């Protein structure tokens, strides 16, 4: 049996400058745990596969395409492939989000210049 915890996984370098670690990473899917401190945000980007986010803790604002919405703990958000998206921690505690990409991307993510 394999197990993984964000407490024991190595933090990976990322263009967002936030704490992130892969919990699951196979040829078929990828699960990443993100932790954003209050005020931190992801760089706007486009992922070449469908993604869903599940908020484990905190409150944040998510941008999917042209829509922005405040999201809280225990909420799942879908983000279709090839759509600009981002997250911002608008709360007073860490925002912890699981990012699930299915299938695992074979081409790179595109980052916005704005």
Residue, then its C-alpha position, 0 to 999 in steps of 0.5 A: x500500500x502506498x500512502x502520501x501526505x503533504x506533511x511528508x512530501x517534498x515541496x516542488x518548485x513552481x512558477x506560482x511561488x507557493x507551497x505545492x507537492x504531488x501526492x499522486x503522479x502516474x501516467x494516468x492522473x496527477x494530484x497536487x496539494x497546494x497551500x496558499x498563505x493569506x494574500x497569495x495567488x496562482x499565476x493565471x494559466x491554461x492547463x491542457x487537460x480537465x482539472x478539478x479543485x477540491x478545497x480542503x481548508x480556507x476561503x479563496x477566489x477562483x477564476x475560471x474563464x470569465x467567471x469569478x467566485x468565492x469558494x470555501x472548504x468542502x467545495x469542488x470546482x471544475x475547470x475544463x481544459x484550455x480555459x484560463x484559471x487561477x486561485x487567490x487566498x482571500x481568507x485569513x488562514x491558509x487555503x489548502x486545495x487538491x488539484x486533480x488533473x485527468x489525464x495527466x498532461x503530456x504538454x506544458x501548462x501555458x502561463x498568462x502574461x497578465 
